[in-house]
Amino acid sequence: DLGLVNASLLPPPECARRGGRPRGPSCHAVPDIAFFSLLLFLTSFLLAMALKHVKTSRFFPSGVRKVLGDFSSVLAMLLGCGLDSFLGLATPKLTVPSEFKPTLPGR
């Protein structure tokens, strides 16, 4: 763990052993992606729920409330993807094939 160590001063073998990535003469600490993924999920979920309840509130005109309530899931996913892209962390992504075909070749 690199928590209490000045990671930039570690030699490359010690850096790799503690979970960092050697970059030139210094060591780059790898952030905890699993925890960030969980925070991203919770943020998106809670935002979608909050936007869903905007439909019955009195904050905006009825047209705006209807759009926010109807597209709450889409807006929350777009915000979550935008936040993930803005921070640039290596969160796991779904790999999508380049062509549409059955998984089993004999089908």
C-alpha positions in Angstrom: 0.0 0.0 0.0 1.3 3.5 -0.9 -0.8 5.4 1.6 1.8 6.6 4.1 4.9 6.4 1.8 6.3 9.1 -0.4 5.7 7.1 -3.5 7.9 9.4 -5.7 11.0 8.3 -3.8 10.5 4.5 -4.2 12.8 2.5 -6.5 11.0 0.8 -9.4 10.9 -2.8 -7.9 9.6 -1.5 -4.6 7.1 0.7 -6.4 5.7 -2.3 -8.3 5.6 -4.5 -5.2 3.5 -1.9 -3.4 0.9 -1.6 -6.2 2.2 1.5 -8.0 3.5 2.0 -11.6 7.1 3.1 -12.1 7.3 6.1 -14.4 10.9 7.2 -15.1 12.7 7.9 -11.9 9.5 8.3 -9.8 6.6 6.0 -8.8 3.0 6.8 -9.7 0.3 5.6 -7.3 -2.6 3.8 -8.8 -6.0 5.1 -7.4 -8.6 2.7 -6.0 -10.8 2.2 -9.0 -13.2 -0.2 -7.3 -14.1 2.4 -4.7 -14.5 5.1 -7.4 -16.7 2.8 -9.4 -19.0 2.2 -6.4 -19.2 6.0 -5.8 -20.0 6.6 -9.4 -22.8 4.0 -9.3 -24.3 5.4 -6.1 -24.1 9.0 -7.4 -25.8 8.0 -10.7 -28.5 6.0 -8.9 -29.3 8.7 -6.3 -29.3 11.4 -9.0 -31.8 9.3 -11.1 -34.0 8.8 -8.0 -33.9 12.6 -7.2 -34.7 13.5 -10.8 -37.6 11.0 -10.8 -39.1 12.8 -7.8 -38.8 16.2 -9.4 -41.8 15.2 -11.5 -44.1 15.7 -8.5 -42.3 18.8 -7.0 -43.2 22.5 -7.4 -39.7 23.7 -8.3 -39.9 24.1 -12.1 -42.6 24.7 -14.7 -44.6 21.5 -15.5 -42.9 21.0 -18.8 -39.5 21.0 -17.3 -40.6 18.7 -14.5 -42.1 16.2 -16.9 -38.9 16.1 -19.1 -36.6 15.7 -16.0 -38.8 13.0 -14.6 -39.2 11.1 -17.8 -35.5 11.2 -18.7 -34.0 10.9 -15.2 -32.2 7.6 -15.9 -30.7 8.8 -19.2 -29.6 12.2 -17.6 -28.0 10.4 -14.6 -26.2 7.9 -16.9 -24.9 10.8 -19.1 -23.7 12.7 -16.1 -22.0 9.6 -14.7 -20.3 8.9 -18.0 -19.2 12.5 -18.3 -17.8 12.5 -14.8 -15.9 9.3 -15.5 -14.5 10.7 -18.7 -13.6 14.1 -17.1 -11.6 12.4 -14.3 -9.9 10.1 -16.7 -9.6 7.1 -14.4 -9.2 3.6 -15.8 -12.6 2.3 -14.7 -13.7 -1.0 -16.2 -15.7 -0.5 -19.4 -18.0 -2.9 -21.3 -16.2 -4.3 -24.3 -18.5 -4.3 -27.3 -17.7 -6.3 -30.5 -17.2 -4.3 -33.7 -19.7 -6.5 -35.6 -23.1 -7.9 -34.8 -23.0 -11.7 -35.0 -24.0 -14.7 -32.9 -21.6 -15.8 -30.1 -21.5 -19.4 -31.3 -20.3 -19.7 -34.9 -22.6 -22.7 -35.6 -25.8 -20.9 -34.9 
